[in-house]
């Protein structure tokens, strides 16, 4: 069965620096990968989707890469702000053609002022 | 416009009791999903509805769990004879149509089984 690993449970960085979060997956070749943000007591909020034929996608201060050879996605937040502090979840389609998402356990990011 | 809503926001119940959780998807969204998130864990897929098609129940952990959806509107997730390991946040999400990969989540129902 597929497995997702997010690099660390928690990551602390200084305000203004670039945060880099890692998502590795095994036993699977998803057609797309998504990143969500989850704040305490709330449901996840969609941020970015990247497809298997895309190497990189950007949205404002966010950048996602997708390396299907390494089976890895990197999620970058540039010029980080304390408001970026949250848990970031990586998600793949559950299996080929499935409609559900398979989520990683998330990385809790804290941006220190 | 209104997002996905869920009720109740919190539920405390005794072991062995049945509970019913409700989800109101975004209007016009044909696909609806239920997930479970245990403390410190990732989201675990439970069940998926798409229009009038038979639901995908492949994620339901036991026959104590069931869900219904009326047309393309409200869904209820029922847990019978609750156990302490059922304690979790139950999240509902909806999406516009099949193949629309982005899911919009509700705030969740926090279930505590004593």
Interface residues (C-beta under 8 A of the other chain):
Chain A: X4 X32 X34 X41 X42 X43 X44 X45 X46 X49 X89 X91 X93 X94 X98 X99 X100 X101 X102 X103 X104 X105 X106
Chain B: X4 X31 X33 X35 X40 X41 X42 X43 X44 X45 X48 X50 X56 X59 X91 X93 X95 X98 X101 X102 X103 X104 X105 X106 X107 X108
